[in-house]
Amino acid sequence: LKSNVLYFFSRTKTPRKPVLKKSSNTSLKDPVGVYCRVRPLSVQDQECCIEVISETTVQIHPPDGYRIFRNGEYRETQYTFKEVFGTLVTQKALFDVVARPLVEDLIRGKNGLLFTYGVTGSGKTHTMTGSPGDGGLLPRCLDMIFNSIGPFQAKRFVFKLDDKNGVDVQCEVDALLERQKRDAMPIPKTPSGKRQIDPEFADMISVRDHCKVEEVEEDNVYSVFVSYIEIYNNYIYDLLEEIPFDPIKPNLAVCQLDLNHTLCRPPQSKVLREDQNHNMYVIGCTEVEVKSTEEAFEVFWRGQKKRRIANTQLNRESSRSHSVFMIKLAQAPLDADGDNVLQEREQITLSQLSLVDLAGSERTNRTKAEGNRLREAGNINQSLMTLRTCIEVLRENQMYGTNKMVPYRDSKLTHLFKNYFDGEGKVRMIVCVNPKAEDYEESLQVMRFAEMTQEVEVARPVDKPLCGLTPGRRFRNQMRGGPISGEEQSVTEMLLQNFPPLPSCELLDVNDDQTLPRLIEVLEKRHRMRQMLSEEFTKNVLAFKTMLQEFDSSIVSKENYAQGKLTEKEKMITGQKMEIERLEKKTKTLEYKIEILEKTTTIYEEDKRNLQQELESKSQKLQRQASDKRRLEARLQGMVTETTMKWEKECQNAPPVRLRHRRSRSAGERWVDHKPPSNVPTETVMQPHVSHAITVAAANEKALAKCDKYMLTHQELASDGEIETKLIKGDVYRTRGGGQAVQFTDIETLKQESPTGRKRRSSPSSPTPPEDAAESEWTDVETRCSVAVEMRAGSNLGPGYQHHAQPK
């Protein structure tokens, strides 16, 4: 069943890319950086199935004999990465792009994870470790770390790792005791400066690039710790653990890891635990403090020899386990004097860079694995399958907003690095592929997994807070002649080593005449050397005193000059303060005026708005009135037009006017004598009298129907003050509507004058009009003579009048 795990792995299809749901904090996340490296073919004329299209794209096509036809076409698939490295890329170019940023983050206190992924024989171990004369990513990372922090390293045992994934800082005395205890061990420890490099890996670490981080905190001290583990058959083993032979144990066995087949106990697997910061670590893992690239790589090489490898059909030295090389960097600030490390655990920063070389996925029918090799292949494929499942769940949670549990605990590999995917560092992956045609199916699955991994985003780590002490403490302490970090010898020790060594003082023979002379000679040489050193010291002291005096005088003069300048600056500052106060007062006054103006402006704007509203309302009212007026004018115009047309029709159908001769008196005809009640009786001898007349006070239809003549008696005041009586006469006609119409034909005037005559007033002022002036205007002769009265028959509301203009 385990041998067929890879078949299920290869048949799993990568789901299509849906629309991403961007969360609110996407700016604080970075995608997993996935890079691709194509190794060269082992045989020049070998068939190739992978081609590099551009700096970010590779194309994979089925080899001959394994072509996939879709709709009759030959299918080729392209995959995109952050960057693609071809077969001619150098280890340095790969390191500069992929690993160098992780080392920079490590020195700045941030974590990082770099792992190589691919099928068996794709060049993962070569990429990570390198080959003689061409070191890989791991030795280059170590070289860059020590090139950057070399002058600022702490002495050994100043930092001490505990068993809970933490770190403590020790004082100089405790660190010195630890170093003495180490030096007293039976195995001699060669100082790092005089370490003999193992020729087996000397070419791998002879890196001449000397790359380093430019901006390193010089007021910190640093220490590097390394550890090396492997995950074999889903168990964790410490590759740096020394397990000597124990004769008490009855179950003795030959250690499978020891190349010399020495008797030893089998290695014990380790357990994973979670620390107080929710980071995973291996309990009891050996962590070695190293002070140079050579020492660190020697520790790595010692563990590399214990790593499980085997010969398979696909690779002569195939890795049968996942290896993890962890580099921890502890750093803490110096105290205020710059002498010692600050004894505060809260100020210690512990960062970690994990370099993982994953075992290659493989198909057992190609490797021809049996027995232990078959079991190893199944566990390798199972752990890689768990890694793929975790990546898929992470991707689904981020893209769809789900909250599925990520199965980190299903494998030791994913459980160890779960905190990186939860946002505790930067994650980068190098996909190594072999372009040969035989690896087509495995390479296709690797490409799909890499494409899916790029869609996972990891939270960006937060920067560490600063300690708050004054920068430049180390430099000032060195200027004062303070202690220099590292394991360098003091000046006194160097002077004592330059003295000639004392010969043996033991006298074994009374006649020995050589020991004492030799001793005397050595002592005299030492005495002369001491005198020379004393004289040299005295000269140096005098010269130093002279320099100090000159320096003091220079300092005094500079202090006086600085004091004078300081006094001038203080006066200038005082004047500027006074000017500032004056400007502040002026500013307050202007602000007060501005506030008043703003309030006034607000009032005016309010009045303006009110007036505008009132103007708008009145304008609307005027518009309504104008509209009503236009409507009324149109209505009246229509009525006038209608009435005019009606009058024209009536005039056309009316009988012609009978012309009569004017006469003063009429007899034999029936008259309507219309005498208004307002007439004043006169006492004249001659009075107007018409026989056969019907006297009425107001014209009515009944009287007009019985008569054919009409007379109106009208009185008005003449210009000389006398009453003038006018008799207005007319003919009565029957209208078409059944009513009566009067047509005035004649006017008779009766006037009474005094024989004495009455002088007419010459006053220019006009007399006061009487109260009934309005009625006299309406009843004047000219108006009466041009108006006809028509009374409609059948009217219930009394007589109705219609006025018709008629010339006299």
Steps between C-alpha positions, in 0.01 A plus 500: 500500500780744589674433172195623314475829686676685219247374246223668696724805528542515122130460422395789722410796284572856595168686527436797278589845624189676633471870566706583806333657801737767619484555872544836676858430603638372166762772510657325804538161326750365250451200271728201532797560268532202267802472268584236240844356421557273201799270530704412192454162333746231603528380138533760229274333242238395754135586422377814680140580606549841673601825334569842650279752314584818692640619832175401671347225281580138416321278250455126547393269221448124487792301362482292184282195550308668782313773312166615631253588229210734567275572200777359286760754616831454679471654849774707665468655845668814631565581868597837644729559799645800676824430311634209295867399503627309198765236472785754480418691819776525763460429869583865579225635272250263660615601849477875429139474387356236735703467821669837548177682605434226757847552653440875517171437680673257738750767611213749541325260738250328265447132427529329164432162339661376179439150366580316179230284341507259210525143383794272570811603309382854417792674677349597836800401713740656250303827518504500879850365577695546179795312363880533540606835364142628476325534834122497519251717685584369848876583511432836331239587765750416775773703331276805464391478865853494639624763255228732632526439876867398525628808690192509723489141624466433870738270682398140538232416755388863542174380342367168627205318345254336737294184448179695424606663173613814683831673565663654807788743532780429750738741666871494409595296806254218428601500135869480598432201727318326216794561265750366757289192549493449122877544474552246780320228303721214377423576136713804407312792349694685233433874486291602203785705352734196494240234410620240251240472222399151396624458140184302424288816501766773487414586138132543581552786747781682322262771391680809375196722452520647854140614484354647817215710633584868471297637789572297815416629847852565637377549858381139519694181565420183308534125542421224250361159595446216252309173521440222248212252500344256257144371465520132410187282475309785672739492800738781599866419566780727618796470258736677743429278797798299624385160637797305635505123552325394821624154620228476767218482248436139399354578155817596317489572133719631228404861431376526145610861475863452596717444196768328711240257643579595859283354769247753623141531612239564229402868481189605688231699323419849623169660590349828379374756749350849484667783693331797669502692170319211322813409301582134445839360611671163552555403864858403585642595164874571500573869431865594450635854534732575209730796435597461133384364170752216518385392845133516405547302179710244686204443734271467197735254332520290813122464495488455124705182534225356722218585262323203346571455132463195276570383147190477283437451132448879458779638719823346624484706823128558551394683818269276700401771750414871523794694647460830687804719580397777741705815557405701810635851549483647851564872537477745788600865544802620696442690823519878525882492542553266206703256716276198553179349369181646645382251764131511404339197344223712346760676285631175345389430143513140375446450128518175302573400141398145407655340190304189400608239247189292432531142390395443140159363409530179301301218348594159631452330163785718368735478803446122535490552877451203730495446874629801694537707184130438421399603851716812479348600164148462639576724799670760279203513265258510793675800661510684166131420453427655840700809402290532185176458699601773746581737214164424335304569821693823564432611144130416528463684832661813359319501165148405613501639854445155656641392834598138446753345735842456338626143567849598615516216754462230235873520432806599703624709206191724483459508879857630546453795263137590563592827671666624178174462308318668790706817455826454693736556208561513128456176299679420175512182293734390224344248263775285347409315180685257278407565134552141389201330341486212753403746781212657304212377719675583830614840370143580391369439854783706649410790271134485600587498869736797454235696311253445784756593767552845343137587577551463879571824686699516823468785750794736502701486828496806725819699555662472842489811724821690569668486841500880539870540597730758344660371177878489459575337841742238366710756312527732802600210723776395258627859490528487879702178474221272614489126444477370147247230428607163373771261614804714419801500738567800723808724463651367824477138381668594172789674685550202728519269198778718348730448804754219460383185679661409830728197486476216743625604850540152635860420625566127488880514532725700728749552222230631266640831373262551208153530653568807710688689228217429257245618755706811574528576130124463445423716801743766382333498158164532667633782717638686200176446310309622801715811523449564130126452539504724806687773316268456202206516732635815670552666164153401393359630826675836456389522141149407602504763776617759250223395266252520785617851593475614142164333477387669824614843380327440169188394684514811725535731201222320323287521812559876525418542135194281540398698811519826308301357217254358751454845660435654160255228416323548834463875433371423156260244643377754760435756227326240292284398797395863552421531132305177519299631797423823311394304195288270717317803650451645155379163381247483786374852413466407135327177592253699714433737209465209263252341740294822509512527122396138468202561731404815303537309177276229641233758589522663157484166330191412704336833401601440141341156506181642652483780241565254222220281629267800525600614151436155364158483667402844365630414157288188506201707615553752219533219252172353624329842478635557150379156402155572647493837320587336170230241552246777589601707198461200277161432655384863463631508144297195426191658655554826304540306178187298572298812592626687193394219273161491673450875458600486137241230435228700684585817313473315170154366588366822664239709302625820342474817701206712402607860462260748639486872475592685809221685670448667830181327585345169418136405516300194436775251614545308827801611711697367795582801719810402699548740790769393748419566870810722529353773271432837665159663422537839338255793537515601141182592313580262218513140613566192275172311447424203275146375461424129501821435693587237759713665769756272662790558743707221340478344155337159496396244242127526566483877430720479190283219358191730500664805340692579187670816631734564788603821678755541779496814712857584605614791717852636550662814635608744230824697505326810627346318793146463360314170457486375142233248404548271195227288345658204323257333257515179303306226318420163654563184286435136561814289492543143362541369848153618600614808693483875436777729368504880504672705230552862608412750230467845655594720796307807623661738747306715749705766678402772753709824516485798740439837331767673706762251386744328726868553470695182430770415746845583385676295764731252338422249766227266398194474722471211734310229321180386661468163661300366207768593248542138403127474417508822296792362298296195423179700414651776289330570167785386280513164672126458506463588137753228398358218703198280429327293762383144428279315742475124463157343507432245772767629735424421867772721640361829376596692192834415337703752306715455199681805364539541126711783359301704251602831342274796554 
